[in-house]
C-alpha cells in the first residue's frame, strides 16, 4: 500500500497566534483571550457583515402574515373544570366576589 505524501502547508493568516503545547490537556484562558483579541477585527467584520445582510434581507423580503382559526363556543363539559377551579379559589379568598 503506497504511503500518502501530504505537503505540510502553513497558514500565513494564523502565523501570529501561539500554538498550545501538544501534550497539554488544559485550556489557558489568557492565551485564548489573547487569540480572540488579536482576531478582533476579523470577528467584528464578520459580525458586521452578517448584521448588514440580515438587515438588508429584512427590508427586501416581503412580509407574509397568514393565520387561520376556527372559534367555537365552549361546551358545558369544558367549563366544568374551570368552574371547579374558580369555586376553589373563591373558597380560599383568592379573587373577587362571585
C-alpha positions in Angstrom: 0.0 0.0 0.0 1.6 3.3 -1.0 2.1 6.0 1.6 0.4 9.3 1.2 2.7 12.3 0.6 1.0 15.2 2.1 2.6 18.6 1.9 2.7 20.5 5.1 1.5 24.0 4.4 1.5 26.7 6.9 -1.5 29.1 7.0 0.0 32.6 7.0 -3.1 34.2 8.4 -2.6 32.4 11.7 1.2 32.9 11.9 0.9 35.4 14.8 -1.1 33.1 17.1 0.8 30.9 19.6 0.1 27.2 19.5 -0.6 25.3 22.7 1.8 22.5 23.7 0.9 19.2 22.1 0.7 17.2 25.4 -1.3 19.8 27.3 -5.0 19.0 28.1 -5.6 22.3 29.8 -7.0 25.5 28.4 -5.1 28.6 29.0 -7.7 31.3 29.3 -5.2 34.2 28.9 -3.9 32.8 25.6 -7.5 32.2 24.4 -8.3 35.8 25.2 -5.1 36.9 23.5 -6.0 35.0 20.4 -9.5 36.5 20.4 -8.1 40.0 20.9 -5.7 39.5 18.0 -8.5 38.4 15.8 -10.9 41.1 16.9 -11.0 42.9 13.6 -11.9 39.7 11.7 -14.6 38.8 14.3 -16.1 42.3 14.2 -16.0 42.4 10.4 -17.8 39.0 10.3 -20.5 40.1 12.8 -20.9 43.4 10.9 -21.3 41.7 7.6 -23.9 39.2 8.8 -25.8 42.1 10.5 -25.8 44.0 7.3 -27.0 41.0 5.3 -29.8 40.4 7.8 -30.9 44.0 7.9 -30.8 44.1 4.1 -32.9 40.9 3.8 -35.4 42.2 6.3 -36.1 45.2 4.2 -36.1 43.5 0.8 -38.1 40.3 1.5 -41.9 40.8 1.6 -43.7 40.2 4.8 -46.2 37.4 4.7 -48.6 37.0 7.6 -51.2 34.3 7.5 -53.2 32.7 10.1 -56.4 30.6 10.4 -58.5 30.0 13.4 -61.8 28.2 14.0 -63.5 29.6 17.1 -66.4 27.6 18.5 -68.4 28.1 21.7 -67.2 26.0 24.7 -69.4 23.1 25.7 -70.6 22.6 29.2 -68.1 19.8 29.8 -65.2 22.1 29.0 -66.5 24.7 31.5 -66.8 22.2 34.5 -63.0 22.2 35.2 -62.8 25.9 35.1 -65.8 26.4 37.3 -64.4 24.0 39.8 -61.1 25.9 40.0 -62.9 29.2 40.3 -65.0 27.8 43.2 -61.8 26.6 45.0 -60.2 29.9 44.6 -63.2 31.7 45.9 -63.3 29.5 49.0 -59.7 30.3 49.9 -60.3 34.0 49.3 -58.4 34.3 46.1 -60.1 36.6 43.6 -63.2 38.7 43.7 -66.8 38.1 44.6 -68.8 35.7 42.6 
